[in-house]
Amino acid sequence: MAHGMRTDGHTSHTSHIRRADWRETATRYALLPLRIFLGITFIYAGLDKLTDSAFMQTSGVGSIGAQMEGVRDISAIPALVDLSLKSPVGFGYAIALGELAVGIGTLIGLFARVAALGGAFISLSLWLTVSWHEEPYYYGNDLAYLMAWLPLVLAGASVLSIDALRTARRANAPGRAGPASPAAP
């Protein structure tokens, strides 16, 4: 007598389908937590800069100007820091508004690849200037953020996004031809 063993195959086939469906769903949603984290983090970073009166100053404790002066000689690209020092407050606003735009675009999935590319660019810029001197290198968070942006640059926002809605709308548009079929002889 076989205990607990079914031989009809129905249960085995059904559980295989459920496992495959679960894996497919997990794969589709895999980047969503990363999108949410990076989107919220960059929105917060942008708002934090915009609302911090000390940050948006040319000089003084906690100012963007003092921060750039402090990292100028230890950055990988001092010329980039020199460029920011020509107008530290303007640079501060550019970074803050860029972080805000990247965060919103990433969170809602609007031009998600472009937003992720912007996030990667901001993270790369900050890594090469502000956190370049960190030793060991993995103490600096900007490099980790840069690496986190790359999957979103490659994959975009395929679920729960405005980009996905736009793609679906285009695919279902009236008069839109399906895949090209070979011409009849």
Stockholm file with secondary structure:
# STOCKHOLM 1.0

chainA/1-185         MAHGMRTDGHTSHTSHIRRADWRETATRYALLPLRIFLGITFIYAGLDKLTDSAFMQTSGVGSIGAQMEGVRDISAIPALVDLSLKSPVGFGYAIALGELAVGIGTLIGLFARVAALGGAFISLSLWLTVSWHEEPYYYGNDLAYLMAWLPLVLAGASVLSIDALRTARRANAPGRAGPASPAAP
#=GR chainA/1-185 SS CCSSCCCSSHHHHHHHHHHHHHHHHHHHHTTHHHHHHHHHHHHHHHHHHHHCTTTSSSSSTTCHHHHHHHHGGGSSCHHHHHHHHTSHHHHHHHHHHHHHHHHHHHHHTSSHHHHHHHHHHHHHHHHHHTSTTCSSGGGCHHHHHHHHHHHHHHHCCCSSSHHHHHHHHHHTCTTCCCSCCCCCC
#=GC SS_cons         CCSSCCCSSHHHHHHHHHHHHHHHHHHHHTTHHHHHHHHHHHHHHHHHHHHCTTTSSSSSTTCHHHHHHHHGGGSSCHHHHHHHHTSHHHHHHHHHHHHHHHHHHHHHTSSHHHHHHHHHHHHHHHHHHTSTTCSSGGGCHHHHHHHHHHHHHHHCCCSSSHHHHHHHHHHTCTTCCCSCCCCCC
//
